[in-house]
Amino acid sequence: MVSSLSFGQILRPAKWQVNLSKTEIKVGDVIDVVFKAKIDKSWHLYSNDFDPELGPILIEFDFESHASYTRIGKVKPMNAKKHYDKIWEGEVSYFEDTAEMRQQIKVLSLPLKVEGTFDFQSCSTESGQCVLGDDEFDLNYPSN
């Protein structure tokens, strides 16, 4: 007998919100695109600042090019935890409870349009189960 319970539920241990760091924006401003996640209890989310060869899937962001902005540097994790992981045999960087990542951009013209997608991996510290997730973002200023 096959249980349908596991098939009917999609695990989403990380729930994301994406916003701009300022509510008043003008051409020439340097602002952040802020990615924040609430992470379910007993789960963690891998960051993007450790060796991708280790095994866990690093969070990866894909920004669509647009004439209204330019990216400055890479997406940076804010206060990610680091530890040596015996399973992966190396130091990994991750978040528990909440995650915050920031991408600095320079506003070149208005209206500002920042959109793209990101992929990530969350793992349970209790069961060891890992799930892949993806999400998209579409930010406009002024909002339409």
Stockholm file with secondary structure:
# STOCKHOLM 1.0

chainA/1-144         MVSSLSFGQILRPAKWQVNLSKTEIKVGDVIDVVFKAKIDKSWHLYSNDFDPELGPILIEFDFESHASYTRIGKVKPMNAKKHYDKIWEGEVSYFEDTAEMRQQIKVLSLPLKVEGTFDFQSCSTESGQCVLGDDEFDLNYPSN
#=GR chainA/1-144 SS CCCSHHHHCCCCCEEEEEEESCSSCCTTCEEEEEEEEEECTTEEEECSSSCTTSSSCCCEEEECCCTTEEEEEEEEESSCEEEEETTTTEEEEEEESEEEEEEEEEECSSSEEEEEEEEEEEEETTTCCEEEEEEEEEEEESCC
#=GC SS_cons         CCCSHHHHCCCCCEEEEEEESCSSCCTTCEEEEEEEEEECTTEEEECSSSCTTSSSCCCEEEECCCTTEEEEEEEEESSCEEEEETTTTEEEEEEESEEEEEEEEEECSSSEEEEEEEEEEEEETTTCCEEEEEEEEEEEESCC
//
